[in-house]
Amino acid sequence: MEMTNNVASDYDVLKELKEFDDSKAGVKGLVDSGISKIPKFFIHPEEKLPKADVQLDLPVVSLEGSEDANRRAEIVAEIREACEKWGFFRITKHGIPDGVTSGVLEGGRQFHEQPKELKMEFYSRDLKRRVKYYSTLDLFVTKIGQWRDSVVCDFDHGVVNREGLPSVFREAMGEYAECLFELKKQLSELLSEALGLSSDHLANLRCFETQKLACHYYPPCPEPELTFGTTKHSDPNFLTILLQDNIAALQILHQNKWMNVPAMRGSLLVNVGDLLQLITNAKFKSVRHRVVANHEGPRVSIASFFYPSNDELTKPYGPIKELLSSDNQAKYKEISTLEFIAYYMSRGLDGAAYLPHFEHP
């Protein structure tokens, strides 16, 4: 019998996907039902299944003392090297209190662990909804599941409006989002200086105006060797700031090898998004990464994705002119955030790089 994605060709995958989606219970609902085998549409092709090469830690940048000129120059140099060689770095002394980070992780956990009936009102795949809960956003594009559930909250124009947020994490999520907007301002200045530009250059481009704050919940998986928590991808935004709990499951692709990234209490991970690579003309690198499924858990992470404001999604972005020269001509076309997201959503998390589609011939 012919096989596709390790699934028999007579298997009605669309029927299974629809039944799963219509349940609005997510992966957490499958685990609560007591399954010992994962559904077929969660099984990934064998050649794509997780095999990490080594464990490493990322460059670590302490933001302490950034007001001092000498120390600031060191921080800027560290960030420049990390963005050029890694696309990821870890920050410490970032100014967000432990009580705020632990509070939002616990609030996210409580949202996903509350009865299904209390989550269902937020279940949606509509990207325009301010608060949306779902399992595998690109499920009907790739037709293969990821072992996680997500709830995403949008905060536009740097304003943290708590109204409409789920009550179980309303205050914790709001407080953390406010802290992240302040941290984003600091990182925007440091990234600008790392590019050799004025500290307000990226802020003037208004590419970090909206924060999409996603709480991902990875339940323990009965067959983690067959699936992923999140498949290989790069982020289709400008900048991502990630908060993790103490379960290490993140892997990044560095020098063509998959690296396990350990968890470190009190730190945040920062990574370059595809659109930041585009406007820096590939000076800063957007790196593919993934999350493995595991028996442990549940694992909770909070990812904050920064975009232009919702009313500027059609604004075109191209390589920053100040970074270009006769020896460094524009590698990418000018595109809008909306155009890039539309292409990303049409492909789903298929493991391929997205930016080559927008390169100049």
Buried (B, 14 or more C-beta within 10 A) or exposed (E): EEEEBEBEEEBEBEEBBEEBBEBBBBBBBBBBEEEEEBBBBBBBEEEBBBEBBEEEEBBEBBBEEBEEEEBBEBBBEBBBBBBBBBBBBBBEEBEBEEEBBBBBBBBBBBBBBBEBEEBEEBBBBEEEBBBBBBBBBBBEBBBBBBBBBBBBBBBBEBEBBBEEBBEBBBBBBBBBBBBBBEBBEBBBBBBBBBBEBEBEBBBEBBBBBBBBBBBBBBBBBBBBEBBBBBBBBBBBBBBBBBBBBEBBBBBBBBEEEBBBBEBBEEBBBBBBBBBBBBBBBBBBBBBBBBBBBBEBBBBBBBBBBBBBBBEBBEBEBBBBEEBBEEEEEBBBBBBBBBBBBEBBEEBBBBBEEBBEBBEEE
